C-alpha cells in the first residue's frame, strides 16, 4: 500500500476543469516530482491533496485512509504538510511564533513542542539565531527556510513543496535541497513541484508530467532527465537551464545523462509515446485538447 494514493481526481474552478483524472502515488520514504509547464495543474494538484480544494471525482488516500473532502487542518492531522508557493508566512510575527503555528495541529501535545522546535532548528541554525526577529524582515532565503521549518513542525509523513527555488539565489537553493535530502533520510516522504525541472529530477526518484490538467507521462526521474527531448515535447522547452533565480519558466538541461539533445519539441519527439522506463500518454504541448476546456491561469 502506498503512503499517498491519488486516484483519478477531477478539480474545477467554477465551470473550468483544471484537473482531469489525475492519478499518482508516493511510497513511504520516497521523493517524487510533479513537473509541467505553467498552467498544467501542478499547484492545483497539491492544493487538492492538502485539502485546500475539493475534488469533484476520484479519491485521495493517505496510508489507506480516505482524506479527499476533509478540511485542510484535518489533512494536517493525518500527516501531510504543505509548503505553498510564496511561503505565506505571518510577516509581523517572530520566527519562533511562526514555527509554533506549524505545531497547531499537535497543540495538545504540549510536552513535545520544545522538542520539535529544537529538532527543526537543528536543520536551520540560522532560524535559531533569528528566533525573535519578525519573519517579514528575513531575507528571501531565510523566509523559505522558515516556510520549510514551519511545515516540518507537525512531523509530517508527507511534505509537499511548491516551488522551493522561486526567486532565490543558486547557493540558497542548493542549501534548501540539501535540507530536503536530510528530512527525507529521516523518513519523511516528499512530493515536489519545482520550476527548474533539472533540479526536480536530480533530487527525486520518480516523476509525473502534467499537461493541461492530465498526467501525460510517468517514470523514473533518471530516465526523464536522460532524455530531455522527450520532456521538452510536453513542457515546450529546450536549451540549458539558467541558474535558479534568473528566469521563472521551468528548464530542461541541454546535457544530462545521455548527452545534449538537438532540436525543439518537433525535433525527434514526434511519434514517440514511450522511452525506457517511462509511461506516456496524451499529446505534446501545443496540440489541441478536443472539446475539453483548457485550464485557466497558473495552477
Buried (B, 14 or more C-beta within 10 A) or exposed (E): EBBBBBBEBBBBBEEBBBBBEBBBBBBBBBBBBBBBBBBBBBBBBBBBBBBBBBBEBBBBBBBEEEBBEBEBEEBBBBBBBBBBBEBEBBEEBBBBBBBBEBBEBBEEEEEBBEEBBEBBBEBBEBBBEBEEBBBEEBEBBBBBBBBBBBBBBBBBBBBBBBBBBBBBBBEBBBBBBEBBEEBBEEEBBBBBBBBBBBBBBBBBBBBBBBBBBBBBBBBBBBBBBBBBBBBBBBBBBBBEBEEBBEEEBBBBBBEBEEEEBEEBBEEBBEEBBEBEBBBBEBBBBEEEBEEEBEBEEEB
